[in-house]
Amino acid sequence: ARKTMRPSQRRHRLPLAFLSVLLLTSSAVADSTLTQGTAIGGDQRLASPGGVFQLGLFSVANNTRWFLGIWLTASPAGVVWVANRDRPLNASSSGIVALSGRGDLVLLDAASNNETIWSSSSSSSAAASVAQLRDDGNLVLADAADVAVWQSFDHPTNTFLSGSRAGQDLRTGVVWSVSSWRSADDPSPGDFRYVMDTRGSPELHVWRNGSKRYRTGPWNGLRFSGCPDMTTFEDLVEFRFTHTADEVSFVYRDRVGSPVSRLVLNESGAMQRMVWDGALWRVFWSGPRDQCDIYGACGPFGVCNAVGAVMCGCIKGFIPSSPAEWRMRNASGGCARSTVLQCGGGDGFYTLRGVKLPETHGSSVDAGASLAECGRRCSSNCSCTAYAASDIRGGGTGCIQWFGELMDTRFVDDGQDLFVRLAMSDLHLETTKTSKLVVIIAAVITAFALLLLSLGLVIWRKIRQRSKQVTNFDDMVRGECLTYHLETLRDATDGFCPKNEIGRGGFGIVYKGQMEDGQEVAVKKLSAGNSVQGLKEFKNEVDLIAKLQHRNLVRLLGCCIHCSERILVYEYMSNKSLDTFIFDPRRRADLSWRTRMDIIFGVARGLLYLHQDSRHTMIHRDLKAANVLLDREMVAKISDFGIAKLFSSIGDHQVTERIVGTYMLPVCGCSGYMSPEYAMDGMVSFMQDVYSFGVLLLEIISGRRNQRSFNLIAHAWGLFEENKSLELLDPAVRDGCSPTELEQATTCIQVGLLCVQESPSQRPQMAAIIPMLSQQQAPGRPLRPVVCMPVSSLVDLLGVQEDTSGNAELTITNLEGR
């Protein structure tokens, strides 16, 4: 029985014999245009004028399904557009691409009586007379007057190219969005869509089956609020955001001379900016980047911080809606006000700094208002819960107002200020009447006068006590290690000349020096202005490291005590610190995988010696890339023992008053290297060093820092869960690794994740880590390392001060950074 054809199919039907003749006379790579009377099929291609892109049929699933698509000529696997996503051909030989009589580009199936598989179906009244593939990857159908009547850029699939728009035509309602492939070998529309939400201040969202998964934040004049790293690509691409009565759109364009780039929504729902380097596509950015980018991770009025053990907190003036759920580490219910708003002059505004602005759906926007006017409007409207500048240029202009819950707020680098409405009592503003204020001032003055005498007595006693302690300590130091004359060190460093400076830390400056016998040394001159902490570090270094001898520990050669001067002399490390290699895009390629493994083993052996094999077992407490030095042969040596702590046995733990170490997050009080139990409870154990080693291990493998803008631990865990751990490996060495080395890298990533487990009891000891790294012992499967822990409010995390009291170590109260 003959198959009945629909009207649209009959309309595009062309004589098979005629098309066959056309195909037979066409070359494998045709011109850049198709006109009525020409066609391509089979393995024939349209090539753009400069040969940058090609259009033709490509296959998936072992050549069982064929699609019409566009790809970069140098990367045929990188398909950027697909025509017949839902209707594949069964064979390439049956596919015919031509212009129909009414000017539509059509894909016909010769095996099914020239059935129309796909058609451009332009809504224009003018018929296209030519189809051209351009060098930007845009397939354009133009009429006889060379006016475009249809283009592939208006119908993107899973990819935005330079010049294509994401957004909406507000006149016609046409939406420019992309949808993911179903899978790597199925280009049919998948579960994810990337679309511009124009309700409120426009922002881009990734949706999954009708629910939000990720959003960029609103455009702030320079970038999307939640994408601070957009500006790091300005040397490669330029961005343009359009918001008029006719159109809301976002467009990027590759700069002249820059490589081809694309923005892809992949099968797992991640938006990735990919740049072609001439050999492969490199991922320059991916979103969501971490757990905080997942929509609503901390619920209404919650604020998310991606680095450290505490991920979710409440905005000042709010408390967890369900403390029981927060204790179970489920913060999705968000936070509620601790004090009811009064309105009518009884409220004020708290400035939440450095954030991705909350979701703007339901907000109002006035680009012409000043920020001051925006504040007045919000203050006079009792329904307004927060406001912010819509454009951060020029100090902040324009106005966004929120009138309900603040959803999906997170901290980001170079984030914006958000002004949140709170009751006056939550702002800790002075509301006492003048008469009461006078009484309080009088009482304070009287008390102050009485305290002056006591304070003077205490200071006098402290000065005497400290002078005695310093004298006794100096005598002790001189008996512990070799001492140098100040003039000897001054000559070795050319008078501590700035040109010889090789490092600068929290307690002083390090200079390169050369002794009279030619020996090169590193001279650490402690800051006299930081005498309290400097003396502690000096004492620790001399008391601890002078007694240690190990290949992977920096050797202390001696010290110098002269009046108020305290100077330490170390062996010189010609290759400086590890961070100058692994975080430098130009130098990290010099670290082959074998060299990185040697460094990893060196650090591990050094820690094992400290924890178990030395006469004085100790915790380093400040292990990081900057404190791993490299000698001429790239041998790793652990340095900086200023805050190390002696321990009596592996099982010991203590609670300390002063949290010391390197922290990068003044918001959450946690460090990129600092273990959760130490940051939150002051618990000190050998597992603190194991956690830091795990972070350092992941940094060495990936060449990326664990920092506030990029949670390396969460990223590594996400790849591990998806069995894509090797994507973490630094691209600078990945392609040169052998299969054995790739297997070794996978093991190292798994060990790193074991080391950063939340509970210290779940982390392996250093004695077990080295056999795991050498693949003599199989590592166990890690649990999810980055978790959301309960806090009553963000104020609890921000209320930290530096402790310089030197009091006995009893309970955790303060945080001290280095």
N, C-alpha and C positions, 0 to 999 in steps of 0.2 A: 504494500500500500504506500502511496506517495505521501511524504510528510507534509502536513499543512503548515504554511509559514504565516507568521504574524505580519500585519501591514508594515511594521517598521523593518522587518527582515526583507520583505519583498522590495521595499523602497531602496534598500542598499544592495540588492542583488546585482551582480555584474556577471557578464558572460565568462564562464570558466575558461574557454579556449582563448579569449582575448587576454585574460590575466596571465595565463600560462605563457603566452608569447612575450608579454611584458617581463615576466620573471626570467625567462630564458635569455633575454637580451640585457639583463642587469648584472652588474659585477657584484662580488661579495661585499665590498664596501661601496655603497652608492654615494651620490651627492648628498648635500645637506638639506635638500628639498624634495618634496613630492608634489607633483602637479596632477591634475586630472588627466588620466591617460598613462600614468606611471604607477608602479607598485613595487613592493618588496615582499619577500617571504623566505622561508627556510633559514639558511644561515646568512642571508643578506642583511646589511645594516645601513642605516642613515648615520652619517658622521657630521658633527658640527663643523663649521668652516675651518676652525683651527685644530680640529681633531681632538678636542678636549673630551667631548661626550659622544656616545653612540646610542642609537635607538634600534631595537630589534627584538627577536624572540630569544628568551632564555629559559632554561629548564631547572626544575627542582625534583626531588624525590626520584633520583636515578632515571632522569629523562622520561618520566611517566606523565608529567604535567608541564605545560609550556605557557609562558606569559609574554605579553608585549611590555617591554620596559626600557628604561633609560639608565645608563651606568657611566661611570668615569672610564674612559678608554684604557687607562693604565691599571684599573682595578675592576675587572668585569664582575667580580663577586660583590662589589659595593653598589647594588642596585638602588637608585634614588627615587624612582617613580615606576609604578605598575599600572597598566590600563585595566586589564581584565582580572582584577583581584579575585572575584567570586566565580569566574567561569574559565578555567584553564582549558587549553587545547590538549588533545591526546598525543599529537605529534607535530613537530616543527614544520614538517613538509606540507602540512595541510593549512598552515597559517598564511594569510595574505593581508597585507596592510596597504590601503589605498584611500584616495579621496572619492567619496560617492558623488553622484550627480547633483545632490543638493548641497554639497560642500562640507559634509561631515567626514572626519577621519574615521575609518572603520577597520575592524579586524574581522576577517571572514574565515570560516572553516570550509576549505574546499572539500574535505571528506564528508561534509554534511550538506552538500548542495549549496555551498556558499552562504551558509547560515551566518547571520551577524552575531558574533560573540561579544563585541563591544563597539560602541560608537561615541564620538565626542558629543554629539547631540547639542550643538550650540543653540542658544536661545536667540541669537542675533538674526535679524531679518535678512542680512546680507550673507551670501554664500561664499565660503572660502574657496579660493582658487589655487592656493599653495600652502603646504605645510613645511615648516622649516625648524630644524633642531639648531638651537643657537649655542654659542660657546659657554653660556652660563648654565646650560642644562635645561633651558626652557623650550618646550615644544610649542610653537606658535602657529596658528592657522590664521591667515590673512586674506582679505578680499582683494579685488582687482585694484583698489586704491591703496593697497598695502596697509590697511587698518586691521588690527588684530580683532578677530571675532571669537576666538577661543584660545586659551593657553593652559599648559599643564601646571603652571605656577598657581593658577586659581583652583586647581584640583589636586593638591599634594596628597601623597599616600602616607608614608611614615617618615618623610624627610623634608626639612626646609633647606633650600639651597640659598646661596648668596643672591639677594634680590627678591626672593619669594616672601609673601606676607603671612603672618599669623594674626588673626583678628576677625573683624566683621565689617561688612558694608552696611551701614545703618540705614541706607536708603532702600536697598533691595532685600536686606536680611541675609545675604549670602555670607556664609561663615568659611573662613580659611583656617582649617585645622588639620591635624594628622591623626592617624590611628595606627597602632602597632601592628606588625605582622602577627599572625596566629602562632607561628613558630619559625624557626630558622629556615625550614623548607616549605613553609606555607604562607604566602603573602596575603592571604585573605585577612580581612579586618579582625584584629585580636580584641582583647579585653580592655585595652587602654586607649584613651583619647587625650590629646593635648590641645586645649582650646582656650580662647580668650574669654574671660568672664567680664562683661561690660557693666554689670550691676555694681554701682558704687565706683570706686577708683579702679580702672581696669587692671587686671592681673591675669597671668597665665596659670592654668590649672592642668594637672594630670588627673583624669577621672578613670576609675575602674568600675565597669558595670554599673554606672550611675552614682557611684560614691566617690568623694574626693580622696585622693591619695597624696598629692603634693601640690604646692603652689609657690610661685616665685615671689609673692609680695607685689605691691603696686609699684608702678614706675615713679621714680622720684627726681626725674630730670636728668640723671646721669646713668641710672641702671635700675633694675628691679630691686626692690628693697631687700629681698632675701638672697640676692646673688651678688655679694660684694666683689667676687672674683671676676665679674664681667669686665671690670676696668683693666684687668691684667691682660686682656686680649686686644686692647686698643691699638697695639702696633700691628696686629694681623687683620682685624675687622673693625668696621665702624657701625654704630647702632643708630637707628632712627625710630622714634616712637611718635605716632600720629594720633591725635585725639581731637577730632572736629565733629561738627554736626553730621557729616556724611560718612565718616570712617573712623574706626579705632583699629590700629594695626601696629605691629612691631616688625621691623625689617632689619636684617644685618647685611652688610656688603663686605666682601673680601677686598682689602686694600690692594692697590696696584703693586704687583710684584710679590704679593703674599701667596702662599699655596692655597689650593682649593680646600674649602672646609664645608662641613654639613652639620646640621642639627637633627639628630635621629631620635625617635621614640622607639626604644628596642622592645623585645618581646616580654621583658620583665617589668616594663613600665618606667624605665629610667630614661630621662632625656640626656643625651650625650653630645657634646660638641667635639667633633672629630676632624682632624686636620691631616691631609695627605702629605707625607714627608718625602714622597718619591718612591717609597718601597712598601709602605703600609700605612693604615689609618691609625693615628695616635689619638687617644682620648685625652683632651685637654681639660675637660670639665664634665661632671656627671651630677645629675640631681634626680632624686634626693641623694644627698651626700651622706647622711647619717640618720640616726633615730629621730633627732629633733626635726628633721625635714618631713617626717611622716605626719600627715595632717592631723591636728588635734591631739598630739602625743601627750600633752599635759592638760588637756581639757580647757574649759572656759576660765579666764583670768589666771591661768597657769602660765609660767614662763619656762622655757626649755633651755638647758645648757648642755652641749653635746659632750664635753670633756669632763672626765672624772666620774666618781661613783654616784654623785647626786646629779641626776639628769633633770628632774622636775622640781620646781619650787613655785610658790605663790607670789604674785605681785604684792608689794608692800600694802598693808591694809586689808589683806585677804588671808584666809586660812583654808585648809583642805575641806571640801564639802563633805567628804566621808573619811574621817581619820582612820577608820578600820580598813577601808580599801587602800589608803596610802600606806598603812603598815604592811599590807600584803603586796605593796609595790605595784599597785594599779592606780595611776594618777589620771586616768581618762575622764573621771568625773569632775576634775578641775577643782576650782576654789570658789569660796563665797566670801562676801564682805564680813569683816569682823565688827564693823560699826555701821549702822544704818545711816544713809545720807540725810542731811537736814534741809538742803537747798536753802534758798532765801538768804544767802550770805553765810551759811553755816558750813560750807564745804570749801575745799581748796584743791590744788592739783599737785600731784607727785610726779617728778620727772624720772621715767624709766629710760635709762640711756643705753645706746648701742644695741638696738633690737631690729629685727625684721618686723615691720608693722603688722598688726593683727589683720585677719581677713576683712576685706572692705565691703563684702556683700551687705547691703543695707545701710552703708554709710552715706553721708552727703559730701559732695566735693565742690569747692569754689576756688578755682585756680586764680581768681583775681583778688582774693582777700589777703591781707597781711597776716602773719602768724599772731601778732598781738590782737588783731580783730577777731581771729579765729578763737583765741582764748576767751575774749569777752562774750562771743556768741555762745560758746559752750557753757560758760559760767552762768549765763542768764537763762539757759534751757535746762530744766531739771532732769530731762531725759537723756542729756548728753553725758556719756560715761568717759569719753576720752577725746583728745584731738591731737593732730600732728601737722607738720608742714607737708604739703603735697609735692613741693619741689625744694630740694636741699641746697640748690645753688644760691649763692649770694647770702648765705646765712639763714636761709629758710624762708620760703614764701608759699602762698597758697594755703588751702585749708581742707583737711579731712576731719570730719566729726563722726564718732561712733555713738550709737544710741542703744546698744544692747550689750551682749556679752563680748568680751575680747577673746577671740579664738585664734589659736595657732601662732602665738607670740614666741619668739626665740631670740637668744643673743647671737649676734654675728659680728665679725670684724667690720669696723667702719659703719656700724648700724646707726639708725636714726633715733632721735629723742621722741618718746611717746609720753604725753601729759595725761595722767590718769586721775580721774575725779575721786577724792577721798574725803571722809569726814575730817574736820579740823583736829579732832582728838587723835586721829591716826597719823596726822602730819607732825605731831609733837610741837605745834605752834604755841607760843605764849599767849594764853587767854586770861591771865590773872588781872584783876583790876589794879589800877594805879596805886591805890592805898596799900594793897597787899604787896605790890612790887617794892614799894618804899620800905616796908617792914623787912622784907627778905634781904634787900640790899644792905640795910643797916646791920642785920644779923650777920651777913657775910663779911662785912668790913670788920665788925668786932671779932668774929672768929678768926679772920685772917691775921689781925694784929696779934692775937694770942698765939697763933701758930708760927709766926715769924721767928720768935725766939726759939721754939722747939725745933723748927726746921734748921736754923743755924747750928744748933747743937748737934743734930743728927749729921749734917753735912761735915762738920768738923771731925766727928768720930769716924765717918766713912773715909775721909781723906787719910786720916792716920792709919786706919785699918788697911786700906788699899795700898798705901805706900809700903807698909810692912809686908803685905802679901806679894807685891811685885818684887821686892828685894829678895824675899825667900825663894820665889819662883825663879828669878834670874840665877840665883846660886845653884838651884837644882838643875836648870837647863845646861849650865856650863859643864856639869858633870855627866850629862847624858850624851852629848854629841860634840863633834869637832866645832870649834868656834873660829870665826874669821874676824879680822880687824875691819872696821868700817872703811878705812882708807883703801884696803885691798879690794873690797867690792866696789867702791867708788871708781877706782882705776879700771876695774874690769868692765864696767858699764859706761865708761866715758862720763862719769859724774851723773849716773842715772839719766842719761840723755834720752829725750823723747823718741829719737830715731831708733833707739834700741828697744823700745817698748814692743813686747810680743803678746801681751794679754792684759786684761783688766777685769777684776772681779769685785765682789762685794766687800772684800777686806783689804784691797790694795792693788798694786800694779806689779806685773812681772816683766823683767828686762832680760834680754840676752846679754851674756857677759863672756869674756875670754880672760882666763887667768894667765899669769906670767908664763906658765909652762905650756900654754896653748890649749889647755882644756876648756871646752865650751860648757857653760853652765847657764841655768835659769835662775835668776835672782828675784825672789818675791819680797817686795818691800811693803810691809803692812802699813795701813793708813793710821797715822797718829791721831787723826780726828775720830777714829772709831776704836778707841783704846779698849773699851770694855769687851766688845766682841772680838776685836783683833787679838787681845791677850788670850782669850779662850781658844781661838783657832791656833795661835802660835803654840800654846801649851799642848793642845791635842796633837799637832803635827810632830812636835819634838818627842812627846811622851809615847806616841804610838808608832809612827812610821819609821822612826830611827831604829826601832827594834825589829823591823820587818825586812826580810830579804827574800825576794821572789822575782823571777824573770818578768812577770806581768804586773809588777807594782813599780811606780816611779820611785827612784832611790833618793832619799834625803842625804845630801853630802855634808851639811852642817848648818850653822846659824850664826847670827851676829846680834849682840845686845850692846847698845851704846846709847846711854841716856834714855830718851823716849823711843828710840828707834828699835824695831823688832824686824829682823830680816831672816828669811829662809833661803837656803841655797840647794838646788836640785840638779840632777843630771839633765842635760839639755836634750830635748826631743826635736829633731830637725824637721819632722813633718807635721809638727804642731798637733792640734786636736782633731779627733775623728769628725766632728761636725763641719769642719772646713772642707771635708771631702764629700760626705754623703748628702749634704744639703746644698751643694754647689752644682748647678746644672752642667757646668763645664768640666768640673774635676771628678764627679762621681763615676764617669765612664772609665777613669783610671783604676777604679777598684773592681777588679774582676771578681767573679763569684768565688774563686779559690782564695783570693786575698780577703774577701769579706768573711769567709769561713774561718780563716786563720785568725782574724780579729775577734770573731765571735768566740772561738775556742780560747783565745788568750784572755778575754774578759772573764769567761766562765772559770778558767783555772785560777785567775787572780782572786775571784770571789770565793771559790772553794778553799783556797789557802786562808783567806781571812776568816771564813766561817768555821773551818774545821782543822786545818793543818798547821796554823801558826801557833807559837807559844802563847800569844795573846789573841784569842778569838774575838772578833769584833764585827760590827755592822758598819758599812760605809755610810749609808743614809743619804748620799747625794750622788748616786750613780747616774750619769747621763752622758750624751755624746761629747759634750764639751769637756768632761772630766776623764775622757779616754784619750791618752796621748799616743802618738805614733813615732817610733824612732826611725833611723835611716833605712832600716830593713822592713819598715811597716809592721814591726812588732808592737802589739797593743799593750799599754801599761796604764793601770788605773791610778789616778792622781787625786789630789785635794781631799785630805783626811781631816780637814778642820772641824767637821761635825761628826766624825766617826765615834762609835760608842763601844766600849768593851762589854763583852757578854761572857757568862760563865759556862753556858751549855746550849746545845741546839734547841732544847725545848723551852728555854726561858722566854718570858715576855715581860714588858714593863709598860706602864702608862706614864707619859711624859707631859710636863706642863708646857714646854716650849716645843711647838712643831717647827722643825727646821728642815730646810731642803729647798729645792728649786720648785717654785710654783709659778704658773703663768696665768692663773685665773682669779683676779681679785673678786669676781662675782661669786663663785662657788666655794672658794677657799680650797680647791683641790689642785693637784699638780698633774701635768702630763706624765710625770714619772712617779708621783707619790701614791702609795697604796691606799685603798679606801679606808682600811681600819686605822691607819696612821692619821689620815686627814680628818676623819670623823671622831675617833675615840682616843687618838694619841697612843695607840698600841704599838710598841716597838718590838720587833722580832727579826730573825734572819729572813723571814718571808717578805719583809719590806724591801730588802735588796733583790729578792727573787722577782718581785713585781716590777721593779725598775729595770732589771735585766730583761724581762719579757718585753717591755716597751722599747728598750734599746734594740733588742733583737729584731722586732718588727720594723723599726726605723732603718736598720742596716740593710734589711732585705728589700724594703720598698724604696729607700732613698727619700722618704717623706717624713716630715715632723708630725708628732702627735701634738696637736695644738687646738686652740679654741675654735678656729675656723674649719678644722678638719680633724675629726675623731678617727685616728688611725686604727684604734682597737675595734671600734664598731665597724669600720670599713673591712678590716681583715676578717672579722667574724661573719659579716654578711657574705663575703666571697667564700669563706670556708663552708658555710651552710649550703651554698649553691654549688659546691664542688668545683669552685673556680679559683682556688687558692693561688694558683700560679699567676693570675692576673695581678696579684699584689707585687710580684717580683719586679724590681726596677727594670724598665724597658732598656736602660743603658747596658744591661748585661744579659737580659733574658734571651735574646736571639743567639748569643754566643755560648749558651749553656748546653752541655751534653745531656742526654737522657738521664744519666746517673746524677748529674748535678741538679737537674730539675727535680728529681726525686728527693734529693737532699734538701732542696729549698722547701719542698712541700712539708717535709718532716720538721724543718726549722720553724715554719709558720705555726704548725700544730703545737710545737713546744712553747713558742712565744705566747700562744693563746692559753696554754696551761699555766704559764707563769703569771698571767694577769687575771686569774680567777678571782672572784670577789672575796671568797673565804680563804684565809691563809692556809687552812688545813687541806684545801684542794690543790694547793700549789706544790710542785715537787721541790725537794731540796737540791742544792747545787750538786751534791754527790750523785744524784740520779739524773740530773740534766745533761751532764757531759756524755754518759753512755747513750742517752736518747739522741743527742746531736750527732754522735758518731754512728748512729743506727745499730748499735749493739743491743739496744733495749727499745722495744716498741713503746711509743708514748700513748697514754690513754686518750680518750676522746674528751675534749674540753666542754664545759658548759658555757652558756652565754655570759660573757664577762662584764658587759656594760649594762647596768641595771638602774632602775628608777627607785630612789630611796626617799622615805618621807621626811619632809621638813615642814615646820609650821608656817613659816613665811620666809620670803627672800631676805628679810632683815636679819634672820638668824645667821645667814651665810655671809652677809655683808658686814656685820658688826665685829670685825677682827681688828686687832691692833698689834703693833710690834712690841714684843716683850724684850726689854733690856735689863730686867731686874736681876737675872741670874739666880732666882730663887730655887729652892730645892724642887726636884722633879716629882710631883705628887699627883696632880690631876690636870687634865687638858683644859686650858683656858684661852690661850692665845696662839696666833700663827705668826711665825717668823720666816720671812723669805730671804733668799740669798741671790 
